[in-house]
Amino acid sequence: MGLTNIGIPGLIIILVITLIIFGPKKLPEIGSAFGKTLAEFKRSTREIMDDSDKETLTVAAKNEEESK
């Protein structure tokens, strides 16, 4: 999806621009922050999906009880 459209040349350009702007000493910090942000986003998305699944099951159970 997103990264597959950029391609290798695009990733190299982004890396070079990042090196120029932040310098090589800041890259590990930036990578770590990006990784933590991505992990938090995935965790939040998973929680939202789990909550949605629980809500769907609750509604289905209520509908089943009402139909009896």
N, CA, C and O atoms as a Maestro MAE file, in Angstrom:
{
 s_m_m2io_version
 :::
 2.0.0
}

f_m_ct {
 s_m_title
 :::
 protein
 m_atom[272] {
  # First column is atom index #
  i_m_mmod_type
  r_m_x_coord
  r_m_y_coord
  r_m_z_coord
  i_m_residue_number
  s_m_chain_name
  s_m_pdb_residue_name
  s_m_pdb_atom_name
  i_m_atomic_number
  :::
  1 25 0.830 -1.185 0.000 1 A "MET " " N  " 7
  2 3 0.000 0.000 0.000 1 A "MET " " CA " 6
  3 2 0.876 1.250 0.000 1 A "MET " " C  " 6
  4 15 1.353 1.668 -1.055 1 A "MET " " O  " 8
  5 25 1.089 1.844 1.155 2 A "GLY " " N  " 7
  6 3 1.787 3.109 1.253 2 A "GLY " " CA " 6
  7 2 3.239 3.027 0.833 2 A "GLY " " C  " 6
  8 15 3.654 3.741 -0.081 2 A "GLY " " O  " 8
  9 25 4.022 2.178 1.475 3 A "LEU " " N  " 7
  10 3 5.449 2.116 1.188 3 A "LEU " " CA " 6
  11 2 5.760 1.433 -0.131 3 A "LEU " " C  " 6
  12 15 6.802 1.701 -0.728 3 A "LEU " " O  " 8
  13 25 4.893 0.567 -0.595 4 A "THR " " N  " 7
  14 3 5.165 -0.114 -1.857 4 A "THR " " CA " 6
  15 2 5.105 0.847 -3.032 4 A "THR " " C  " 6
  16 15 5.746 0.604 -4.055 4 A "THR " " O  " 8
  17 25 4.349 1.934 -2.910 5 A "ASN " " N  " 7
  18 3 4.275 2.912 -3.988 5 A "ASN " " CA " 6
  19 2 5.498 3.821 -4.027 5 A "ASN " " C  " 6
  20 15 5.803 4.398 -5.071 5 A "ASN " " O  " 8
  21 25 6.202 3.956 -2.905 6 A "ILE " " N  " 7
  22 3 7.374 4.823 -2.847 6 A "ILE " " CA " 6
  23 2 8.537 4.179 -3.593 6 A "ILE " " C  " 6
  24 15 9.180 4.825 -4.420 6 A "ILE " " O  " 8
  25 25 8.803 2.935 -3.308 7 A "GLY " " N  " 7
  26 3 9.899 2.229 -3.961 7 A "GLY " " CA " 6
  27 2 11.225 2.505 -3.288 7 A "GLY " " C  " 6
  28 15 11.328 3.359 -2.407 7 A "GLY " " O  " 8
  29 25 12.229 1.775 -3.711 8 A "ILE " " N  " 7
  30 3 13.573 1.883 -3.140 8 A "ILE " " CA " 6
  31 2 14.183 3.272 -3.384 8 A "ILE " " C  " 6
  32 15 14.725 3.856 -2.446 8 A "ILE " " O  " 8
  33 25 14.117 3.818 -4.598 9 A "PRO " " N  " 7
  34 3 14.699 5.155 -4.805 9 A "PRO " " CA " 6
  35 2 14.061 6.226 -3.909 9 A "PRO " " C  " 6
  36 15 14.748 7.112 -3.401 9 A "PRO " " O  " 8
  37 25 12.760 6.132 -3.729 10 A "GLY " " N  " 7
  38 3 12.069 7.088 -2.864 10 A "GLY " " CA " 6
  39 2 12.513 6.971 -1.423 10 A "GLY " " C  " 6
  40 15 12.693 7.980 -0.741 10 A "GLY " " O  " 8
  41 25 12.693 5.729 -0.947 11 A "LEU " " N  " 7
  42 3 13.156 5.519 0.425 11 A "LEU " " CA " 6
  43 2 14.571 6.055 0.618 11 A "LEU " " C  " 6
  44 15 14.888 6.616 1.667 11 A "LEU " " O  " 8
  45 25 15.413 5.884 -0.383 12 A "ILE " " N  " 7
  46 3 16.788 6.394 -0.301 12 A "ILE " " CA " 6
  47 2 16.776 7.919 -0.236 12 A "ILE " " C  " 6
  48 15 17.523 8.511 0.543 12 A "ILE " " O  " 8
  49 25 15.942 8.552 -1.041 13 A "ILE " " N  " 7
  50 3 15.843 10.017 -1.023 13 A "ILE " " CA " 6
  51 2 15.366 10.500 0.347 13 A "ILE " " C  " 6
  52 15 15.910 11.462 0.889 13 A "ILE " " O  " 8
  53 25 14.353 9.838 0.908 14 A "ILE " " N  " 7
  54 3 13.854 10.211 2.231 14 A "ILE " " CA " 6
  55 2 14.944 10.057 3.281 14 A "ILE " " C  " 6
  56 15 15.104 10.926 4.139 14 A "ILE " " O  " 8
  57 25 15.694 8.965 3.223 15 A "LEU " " N  " 7
  58 3 16.780 8.738 4.174 15 A "LEU " " CA " 6
  59 2 17.856 9.816 4.058 15 A "LEU " " C  " 6
  60 15 18.339 10.314 5.075 15 A "LEU " " O  " 8
  61 25 18.236 10.179 2.837 16 A "VAL " " N  " 7
  62 3 19.266 11.209 2.633 16 A "VAL " " CA " 6
  63 2 18.780 12.557 3.167 16 A "VAL " " C  " 6
  64 15 19.532 13.264 3.838 16 A "VAL " " O  " 8
  65 25 17.544 12.912 2.877 17 A "ILE " " N  " 7
  66 3 16.996 14.183 3.374 17 A "ILE " " CA " 6
  67 2 16.953 14.184 4.898 17 A "ILE " " C  " 6
  68 15 17.271 15.190 5.532 17 A "ILE " " O  " 8
  69 25 16.557 13.054 5.485 18 A "THR " " N  " 7
  70 3 16.515 12.942 6.945 18 A "THR " " CA " 6
  71 2 17.910 13.083 7.532 18 A "THR " " C  " 6
  72 15 18.085 13.754 8.549 18 A "THR " " O  " 8
  73 25 18.901 12.464 6.911 19 A "LEU " " N  " 7
  74 3 20.291 12.592 7.368 19 A "LEU " " CA " 6
  75 2 20.758 14.044 7.307 19 A "LEU " " C  " 6
  76 15 21.426 14.525 8.222 19 A "LEU " " O  " 8
  77 25 20.407 14.734 6.232 20 A "ILE " " N  " 7
  78 3 20.828 16.131 6.082 20 A "ILE " " CA " 6
  79 2 20.169 17.009 7.148 20 A "ILE " " C  " 6
  80 15 20.825 17.867 7.738 20 A "ILE " " O  " 8
  81 25 18.885 16.798 7.393 21 A "ILE " " N  " 7
  82 3 18.152 17.638 8.338 21 A "ILE " " CA " 6
  83 2 18.564 17.355 9.781 21 A "ILE " " C  " 6
  84 15 18.860 18.288 10.527 21 A "ILE " " O  " 8
  85 25 18.588 16.103 10.180 22 A "PHE " " N  " 7
  86 3 18.784 15.758 11.588 22 A "PHE " " CA " 6
  87 2 20.204 15.314 11.933 22 A "PHE " " C  " 6
  88 15 20.606 15.399 13.094 22 A "PHE " " O  " 8
  89 25 20.948 14.857 10.976 23 A "GLY " " N  " 7
  90 3 22.293 14.366 11.255 23 A "GLY " " CA " 6
  91 2 22.255 12.919 11.714 23 A "GLY " " C  " 6
  92 15 21.226 12.445 12.195 23 A "GLY " " O  " 8
  93 25 23.369 12.216 11.569 24 A "PRO " " N  " 7
  94 3 23.399 10.783 11.880 24 A "PRO " " CA " 6
  95 2 23.241 10.465 13.369 24 A "PRO " " C  " 6
  96 15 22.823 9.361 13.717 24 A "PRO " " O  " 8
  97 25 23.569 11.416 14.257 25 A "LYS " " N  " 7
  98 3 23.464 11.143 15.690 25 A "LYS " " CA " 6
  99 2 22.017 11.098 16.169 25 A "LYS " " C  " 6
  100 15 21.712 10.430 17.157 25 A "LYS " " O  " 8
  101 25 21.123 11.803 15.476 26 A "LYS " " N  " 7
  102 3 19.716 11.855 15.882 26 A "LYS " " CA " 6
  103 2 18.882 10.720 15.284 26 A "LYS " " C  " 6
  104 15 17.775 10.464 15.756 26 A "LYS " " O  " 8
  105 25 19.384 10.045 14.268 27 A "LEU " " N  " 7
  106 3 18.590 9.012 13.602 27 A "LEU " " CA " 6
  107 2 18.125 7.887 14.534 27 A "LEU " " C  " 6
  108 15 16.965 7.485 14.443 27 A "LEU " " O  " 8
  109 25 18.971 7.363 15.421 28 A "PRO " " N  " 7
  110 3 18.480 6.310 16.321 28 A "PRO " " CA " 6
  111 2 17.325 6.786 17.212 28 A "PRO " " C  " 6
  112 15 16.381 6.039 17.471 28 A "PRO " " O  " 8
  113 25 17.413 8.037 17.674 29 A "GLU " " N  " 7
  114 3 16.340 8.586 18.502 29 A "GLU " " CA " 6
  115 2 15.050 8.718 17.696 29 A "GLU " " C  " 6
  116 15 13.968 8.387 18.180 29 A "GLU " " O  " 8
  117 25 15.174 9.194 16.489 30 A "ILE " " N  " 7
  118 3 13.999 9.354 15.626 30 A "ILE " " CA " 6
  119 2 13.403 7.995 15.303 30 A "ILE " " C  " 6
  120 15 12.183 7.831 15.335 30 A "ILE " " O  " 8
  121 25 14.245 7.020 14.993 31 A "GLY " " N  " 7
  122 3 13.760 5.669 14.695 31 A "GLY " " CA " 6
  123 2 13.061 5.049 15.886 31 A "GLY " " C  " 6
  124 15 12.029 4.395 15.738 31 A "GLY " " O  " 8
  125 25 13.622 5.254 17.066 32 A "SER " " N  " 7
  126 3 13.010 4.723 18.282 32 A "SER " " CA " 6
  127 2 11.648 5.365 18.535 32 A "SER " " C  " 6
  128 15 10.678 4.677 18.855 32 A "SER " " O  " 8
  129 25 11.584 6.678 18.390 33 A "ALA " " N  " 7
  130 3 10.314 7.387 18.592 33 A "ALA " " CA " 6
  131 2 9.277 6.933 17.570 33 A "ALA " " C  " 6
  132 15 8.108 6.750 17.907 33 A "ALA " " O  " 8
  133 25 9.704 6.751 16.324 34 A "PHE " " N  " 7
  134 3 8.788 6.294 15.285 34 A "PHE " " CA " 6
  135 2 8.279 4.884 15.587 34 A "PHE " " C  " 6
  136 15 7.094 4.595 15.422 34 A "PHE " " O  " 8
  137 25 9.179 4.016 16.029 35 A "GLY " " N  " 7
  138 3 8.788 2.643 16.377 35 A "GLY " " CA " 6
  139 2 7.802 2.608 17.530 35 A "GLY " " C  " 6
  140 15 6.831 1.852 17.497 35 A "GLY " " O  " 8
  141 25 8.047 3.426 18.557 36 A "LYS " " N  " 7
  142 3 7.123 3.487 19.698 36 A "LYS " " CA " 6
  143 2 5.757 4.017 19.269 36 A "LYS " " C  " 6
  144 15 4.720 3.516 19.703 36 A "LYS " " O  " 8
  145 25 5.770 5.036 18.413 37 A "THR " " N  " 7
  146 3 4.513 5.596 17.920 37 A "THR " " CA " 6
  147 2 3.738 4.562 17.116 37 A "THR " " C  " 6
  148 15 2.525 4.431 17.278 37 A "THR " " O  " 8
  149 25 4.421 3.839 16.263 38 A "LEU " " N  " 7
  150 3 3.777 2.812 15.458 38 A "LEU " " CA " 6
  151 2 3.215 1.695 16.334 38 A "LEU " " C  " 6
  152 15 2.106 1.218 16.093 38 A "LEU " " O  " 8
  153 25 3.971 1.275 17.344 39 A "ALA " " N  " 7
  154 3 3.499 0.233 18.257 39 A "ALA " " CA " 6
  155 2 2.265 0.693 19.025 39 A "ALA " " C  " 6
  156 15 1.324 -0.079 19.209 39 A "ALA " " O  " 8
  157 25 2.266 1.942 19.473 40 A "GLU " " N  " 7
  158 3 1.107 2.491 20.191 40 A "GLU " " CA " 6
  159 2 -0.113 2.551 19.273 40 A "GLU " " C  " 6
  160 15 -1.227 2.236 19.691 40 A "GLU " " O  " 8
  161 25 0.101 2.956 18.026 41 A "PHE " " N  " 7
  162 3 -1.000 3.014 17.060 41 A "PHE " " CA " 6
  163 2 -1.593 1.623 16.833 41 A "PHE " " C  " 6
  164 15 -2.814 1.463 16.814 41 A "PHE " " O  " 8
  165 25 -0.734 0.624 16.664 42 A "LYS " " N  " 7
  166 3 -1.213 -0.750 16.465 42 A "LYS " " CA " 6
  167 2 -1.983 -1.242 17.682 42 A "LYS " " C  " 6
  168 15 -3.029 -1.875 17.542 42 A "LYS " " O  " 8
  169 25 -1.467 -0.953 18.882 43 A "ARG " " N  " 7
  170 3 -2.126 -1.378 20.115 43 A "ARG " " CA " 6
  171 2 -3.501 -0.716 20.244 43 A "ARG " " C  " 6
  172 15 -4.482 -1.371 20.596 43 A "ARG " " O  " 8
  173 25 -3.561 0.571 19.960 44 A "SER " " N  " 7
  174 3 -4.832 1.294 20.043 44 A "SER " " CA " 6
  175 2 -5.834 0.759 19.026 44 A "SER " " C  " 6
  176 15 -7.013 0.585 19.333 44 A "SER " " O  " 8
  177 25 -5.358 0.505 17.829 45 A "THR " " N  " 7
  178 3 -6.232 -0.035 16.788 45 A "THR " " CA " 6
  179 2 -6.761 -1.403 17.191 45 A "THR " " C  " 6
  180 15 -7.939 -1.698 16.987 45 A "THR " " O  " 8
  181 25 -5.902 -2.239 17.761 46 A "ARG " " N  " 7
  182 3 -6.306 -3.570 18.215 46 A "ARG " " CA " 6
  183 2 -7.362 -3.456 19.322 46 A "ARG " " C  " 6
  184 15 -8.340 -4.204 19.329 46 A "ARG " " O  " 8
  185 25 -7.163 -2.524 20.251 47 A "GLU " " N  " 7
  186 3 -8.130 -2.327 21.332 47 A "GLU " " CA " 6
  187 2 -9.479 -1.869 20.789 47 A "GLU " " C  " 6
  188 15 -10.525 -2.335 21.239 47 A "GLU " " O  " 8
  189 25 -9.453 -0.964 19.831 48 A "ILE " " N  " 7
  190 3 -10.700 -0.484 19.235 48 A "ILE " " CA " 6
  191 2 -11.428 -1.630 18.546 48 A "ILE " " C  " 6
  192 15 -12.645 -1.762 18.679 48 A "ILE " " O  " 8
  193 25 -10.692 -2.458 17.813 49 A "MET " " N  " 7
  194 3 -11.316 -3.592 17.123 49 A "MET " " CA " 6
  195 2 -11.883 -4.591 18.126 49 A "MET " " C  " 6
  196 15 -12.969 -5.131 17.917 49 A "MET " " O  " 8
  197 25 -11.150 -4.842 19.223 50 A "ASP " " N  " 7
  198 3 -11.645 -5.761 20.258 50 A "ASP " " CA " 6
  199 2 -12.914 -5.220 20.901 50 A "ASP " " C  " 6
  200 15 -13.869 -5.967 21.119 50 A "ASP " " O  " 8
  201 25 -12.929 -3.907 21.209 51 A "ASP " " N  " 7
  202 3 -14.122 -3.292 21.786 51 A "ASP " " CA " 6
  203 2 -15.301 -3.397 20.830 51 A "ASP " " C  " 6
  204 15 -16.430 -3.657 21.246 51 A "ASP " " O  " 8
  205 25 -15.028 -3.191 19.546 52 A "SER " " N  " 7
  206 3 -16.082 -3.279 18.543 52 A "SER " " CA " 6
  207 2 -16.634 -4.703 18.458 52 A "SER " " C  " 6
  208 15 -17.843 -4.896 18.331 52 A "SER " " O  " 8
  209 25 -15.746 -5.698 18.528 53 A "ASP " " N  " 7
  210 3 -16.178 -7.093 18.494 53 A "ASP " " CA " 6
  211 2 -17.034 -7.431 19.712 53 A "ASP " " C  " 6
  212 15 -18.051 -8.114 19.589 53 A "ASP " " O  " 8
  213 25 -16.623 -6.955 20.887 54 A "LYS " " N  " 7
  214 3 -17.389 -7.209 22.107 54 A "LYS " " CA " 6
  215 2 -18.765 -6.570 22.017 54 A "LYS " " C  " 6
  216 15 -19.766 -7.167 22.414 54 A "LYS " " O  " 8
  217 25 -18.806 -5.348 21.489 55 A "GLU " " N  " 7
  218 3 -20.088 -4.650 21.357 55 A "GLU " " CA " 6
  219 2 -21.003 -5.399 20.382 55 A "GLU " " C  " 6
  220 15 -22.205 -5.518 20.622 55 A "GLU " " O  " 8
  221 25 -20.445 -5.889 19.310 56 A "THR " " N  " 7
  222 3 -21.234 -6.640 18.328 56 A "THR " " CA " 6
  223 2 -21.812 -7.903 18.962 56 A "THR " " C  " 6
  224 15 -22.974 -8.237 18.731 56 A "THR " " O  " 8
  225 25 -21.012 -8.604 19.756 57 A "LEU " " N  " 7
  226 3 -21.492 -9.811 20.427 57 A "LEU " " CA " 6
  227 2 -22.579 -9.483 21.438 57 A "LEU " " C  " 6
  228 15 -23.546 -10.233 21.569 57 A "LEU " " O  " 8
  229 25 -22.436 -8.381 22.151 58 A "THR " " N  " 7
  230 3 -23.429 -7.969 23.135 58 A "THR " " CA " 6
  231 2 -24.756 -7.644 22.454 58 A "THR " " C  " 6
  232 15 -25.814 -8.058 22.927 58 A "THR " " O  " 8
  233 25 -24.704 -6.919 21.369 59 A "VAL " " N  " 7
  234 3 -25.918 -6.565 20.634 59 A "VAL " " CA " 6
  235 2 -26.578 -7.816 20.073 59 A "VAL " " C  " 6
  236 15 -27.802 -7.944 20.117 59 A "VAL " " O  " 8
  237 25 -25.785 -8.734 19.548 60 A "ALA " " N  " 7
  238 3 -26.336 -9.970 18.997 60 A "ALA " " CA " 6
  239 2 -27.005 -10.786 20.105 60 A "ALA " " C  " 6
  240 15 -28.065 -11.372 19.885 60 A "ALA " " O  " 8
  241 25 -26.400 -10.830 21.289 61 A "ALA " " N  " 7
  242 3 -26.990 -11.587 22.391 61 A "ALA " " CA " 6
  243 2 -28.305 -10.946 22.839 61 A "ALA " " C  " 6
  244 15 -29.265 -11.657 23.139 61 A "ALA " " O  " 8
  245 25 -28.359 -9.628 22.886 62 A "LYS " " N  " 7
  246 3 -29.589 -8.928 23.272 62 A "LYS " " CA " 6
  247 2 -30.686 -9.183 22.242 62 A "LYS " " C  " 6
  248 15 -31.839 -9.413 22.608 62 A "LYS " " O  " 8
  249 25 -30.337 -9.145 20.967 63 A "ASN " " N  " 7
  250 3 -31.312 -9.400 19.916 63 A "ASN " " CA " 6
  251 2 -31.839 -10.822 20.001 63 A "ASN " " C  " 6
  252 15 -33.024 -11.064 19.774 63 A "ASN " " O  " 8
  253 25 -30.960 -11.763 20.329 64 A "GLU " " N  " 7
  254 3 -31.355 -13.164 20.455 64 A "GLU " " CA " 6
  255 2 -32.311 -13.332 21.639 64 A "GLU " " C  " 6
  256 15 -33.299 -14.058 21.529 64 A "GLU " " O  " 8
  257 25 -32.038 -12.682 22.751 65 A "GLU " " N  " 7
  258 3 -32.907 -12.759 23.921 65 A "GLU " " CA " 6
  259 2 -34.283 -12.149 23.630 65 A "GLU " " C  " 6
  260 15 -35.308 -12.677 24.061 65 A "GLU " " O  " 8
  261 25 -34.295 -11.037 22.898 66 A "GLU " " N  " 7
  262 3 -35.551 -10.380 22.583 66 A "GLU " " CA " 6
  263 2 -36.411 -11.219 21.642 66 A "GLU " " C  " 6
  264 15 -37.639 -11.152 21.696 66 A "GLU " " O  " 8
  265 25 -35.778 -12.000 20.789 67 A "SER " " N  " 7
  266 3 -36.538 -12.779 19.820 67 A "SER " " CA " 6
  267 2 -37.170 -14.028 20.452 67 A "SER " " C  " 6
  268 15 -38.009 -14.672 19.823 67 A "SER " " O  " 8
  269 25 -36.786 -14.372 21.667 68 A "LYS " " N  " 7
  270 3 -37.335 -15.552 22.331 68 A "LYS " " CA " 6
  271 2 -38.659 -15.273 22.960 68 A "LYS " " C  " 6
  272 15 -39.257 -16.166 23.561 68 A "LYS " " O  " 8
  :::
 }
 m_bond[271] {
  # First column is bond index #
  i_m_from
  i_m_to
  i_m_order
  :::
  1 1 2 1
  2 2 3 1
  3 3 4 2
  4 3 5 1
  5 5 6 1
  6 6 7 1
  7 7 8 2
  8 7 9 1
  9 9 10 1
  10 10 11 1
  11 11 12 2
  12 11 13 1
  13 13 14 1
  14 14 15 1
  15 15 16 2
  16 15 17 1
  17 17 18 1
  18 18 19 1
  19 19 20 2
  20 19 21 1
  21 21 22 1
  22 22 23 1
  23 23 24 2
  24 23 25 1
  25 25 26 1
  26 26 27 1
  27 27 28 2
  28 27 29 1
  29 29 30 1
  30 30 31 1
  31 31 32 2
  32 31 33 1
  33 33 34 1
  34 34 35 1
  35 35 36 2
  36 35 37 1
  37 37 38 1
  38 38 39 1
  39 39 40 2
  40 39 41 1
  41 41 42 1
  42 42 43 1
  43 43 44 2
  44 43 45 1
  45 45 46 1
  46 46 47 1
  47 47 48 2
  48 47 49 1
  49 49 50 1
  50 50 51 1
  51 51 52 2
  52 51 53 1
  53 53 54 1
  54 54 55 1
  55 55 56 2
  56 55 57 1
  57 57 58 1
  58 58 59 1
  59 59 60 2
  60 59 61 1
  61 61 62 1
  62 62 63 1
  63 63 64 2
  64 63 65 1
  65 65 66 1
  66 66 67 1
  67 67 68 2
  68 67 69 1
  69 69 70 1
  70 70 71 1
  71 71 72 2
  72 71 73 1
  73 73 74 1
  74 74 75 1
  75 75 76 2
  76 75 77 1
  77 77 78 1
  78 78 79 1
  79 79 80 2
  80 79 81 1
  81 81 82 1
  82 82 83 1
  83 83 84 2
  84 83 85 1
  85 85 86 1
  86 86 87 1
  87 87 88 2
  88 87 89 1
  89 89 90 1
  90 90 91 1
  91 91 92 2
  92 91 93 1
  93 93 94 1
  94 94 95 1
  95 95 96 2
  96 95 97 1
  97 97 98 1
  98 98 99 1
  99 99 100 2
  100 99 101 1
  101 101 102 1
  102 102 103 1
  103 103 104 2
  104 103 105 1
  105 105 106 1
  106 106 107 1
  107 107 108 2
  108 107 109 1
  109 109 110 1
  110 110 111 1
  111 111 112 2
  112 111 113 1
  113 113 114 1
  114 114 115 1
  115 115 116 2
  116 115 117 1
  117 117 118 1
  118 118 119 1
  119 119 120 2
  120 119 121 1
  121 121 122 1
  122 122 123 1
  123 123 124 2
  124 123 125 1
  125 125 126 1
  126 126 127 1
  127 127 128 2
  128 127 129 1
  129 129 130 1
  130 130 131 1
  131 131 132 2
  132 131 133 1
  133 133 134 1
  134 134 135 1
  135 135 136 2
  136 135 137 1
  137 137 138 1
  138 138 139 1
  139 139 140 2
  140 139 141 1
  141 141 142 1
  142 142 143 1
  143 143 144 2
  144 143 145 1
  145 145 146 1
  146 146 147 1
  147 147 148 2
  148 147 149 1
  149 149 150 1
  150 150 151 1
  151 151 152 2
  152 151 153 1
  153 153 154 1
  154 154 155 1
  155 155 156 2
  156 155 157 1
  157 157 158 1
  158 158 159 1
  159 159 160 2
  160 159 161 1
  161 161 162 1
  162 162 163 1
  163 163 164 2
  164 163 165 1
  165 165 166 1
  166 166 167 1
  167 167 168 2
  168 167 169 1
  169 169 170 1
  170 170 171 1
  171 171 172 2
  172 171 173 1
  173 173 174 1
  174 174 175 1
  175 175 176 2
  176 175 177 1
  177 177 178 1
  178 178 179 1
  179 179 180 2
  180 179 181 1
  181 181 182 1
  182 182 183 1
  183 183 184 2
  184 183 185 1
  185 185 186 1
  186 186 187 1
  187 187 188 2
  188 187 189 1
  189 189 190 1
  190 190 191 1
  191 191 192 2
  192 191 193 1
  193 193 194 1
  194 194 195 1
  195 195 196 2
  196 195 197 1
  197 197 198 1
  198 198 199 1
  199 199 200 2
  200 199 201 1
  201 201 202 1
  202 202 203 1
  203 203 204 2
  204 203 205 1
  205 205 206 1
  206 206 207 1
  207 207 208 2
  208 207 209 1
  209 209 210 1
  210 210 211 1
  211 211 212 2
  212 211 213 1
  213 213 214 1
  214 214 215 1
  215 215 216 2
  216 215 217 1
  217 217 218 1
  218 218 219 1
  219 219 220 2
  220 219 221 1
  221 221 222 1
  222 222 223 1
  223 223 224 2
  224 223 225 1
  225 225 226 1
  226 226 227 1
  227 227 228 2
  228 227 229 1
  229 229 230 1
  230 230 231 1
  231 231 232 2
  232 231 233 1
  233 233 234 1
  234 234 235 1
  235 235 236 2
  236 235 237 1
  237 237 238 1
  238 238 239 1
  239 239 240 2
  240 239 241 1
  241 241 242 1
  242 242 243 1
  243 243 244 2
  244 243 245 1
  245 245 246 1
  246 246 247 1
  247 247 248 2
  248 247 249 1
  249 249 250 1
  250 250 251 1
  251 251 252 2
  252 251 253 1
  253 253 254 1
  254 254 255 1
  255 255 256 2
  256 255 257 1
  257 257 258 1
  258 258 259 1
  259 259 260 2
  260 259 261 1
  261 261 262 1
  262 262 263 1
  263 263 264 2
  264 263 265 1
  265 265 266 1
  266 266 267 1
  267 267 268 2
  268 267 269 1
  269 269 270 1
  270 270 271 1
  271 271 272 2
  :::
 }
}
